[in-house]
Amino acid sequence: MQPFRIIDLFCGAGGLTLGFHMNELAGTFESVLAIDNDAASINTYNKRFGAHGLCTDIELWLQQNQVPRADLVVGGPPCQGFSLLNKKRKHDKRRALWEPYMDIVEQSGAKMFVMENVPDLLKSTEFEDIAERAERLGFTLKAAKLNAADYGTPQVRRRAIVIAYKHNLVDAIALPEKTHQKPAPDMDLPPWRVVEEAIGDLSEPQGTAIRDCPPPYNLHFRRNPTELSKTRYRLIPEGGNRFDLQRQAPQLTPQCWLNKPSGGTDLFGRLWRNRPSVTIRTEFFKPEKGRYLHPTQDRPITHREAARLMGFPDDFGFVGSKTEIARQIGNAVPPPLAYAIAKVVSAALKRTPLLV
């Protein structure tokens, strides 16, 4: 059987695409087009999946090119417009990038599409518009908030997932079934994967540059913190946070934290060995941005550790500077979650004829 043709929009490094090429799905899908406006991300994507990834503005590309035929369109229009971390989100132009996404769905003749975003997408007026447009095109939508930890990712990461299918071509589908669950007295599934399971075999990082870390554990380099930072790290116990620093050494605590005696408990936090990671964001190498200290070593997690906590295999070759690669990791769809979605999509498409 010929492979299903897939287009990935706002593809980043390709975490979502990777899920459609993993394990028994290898050869089931053929990637024919990927678009992102970040050059480093496209370089990473093309290194893994071939030379069909384009670094371009999606709206400009649509004006000048014919959309290739495809069975499936996937992608996550930039989520910052919906994110609670974006205080100006109501006026963020990125909120409208779902429109060229849907233009490509329509022009490609796709029988299904998968859209990924932050959970607040599902409560937005834009999602109402997306659903209305999709329904006019003959799609039925399945939408839910999924936690990547429930699908084998060693990280608690909640995302809005929309799986849409042409109701005149594709049988009704269900959202992917969970493969893991939060530990409980009575369990039907394996427990969530935890930090120790994902990164516990890695030795202390060597060097501070990408070149210091040859395969198979490339990107496992350390930062070069000040002595003050190292002292602060040592005062944070496993599972602790900035409040431990404030209690033990107020003289070493930034004044802005002392002025705010309550608030978020992840800032300057240390991960737990026996729990999944918190959500990995683009600045995971900065402990002041979240719970990104190694569980037992007095340092932030490395790029390799962050990639593992996202579910990327060690042989996935990221391209770019330290900051560019961190952005690719933090913005990615966790491949194990993508794989769970891909299995549902693959099963549905196999019940329909290929595009002609």
Order of alpha helices (4+ residues) and beta strands (2+ residues): beta-alpha-beta-alpha-beta-alpha-beta-alpha-beta-alpha-beta-beta-alpha-alpha-alpha-alpha-alpha-alpha-alpha
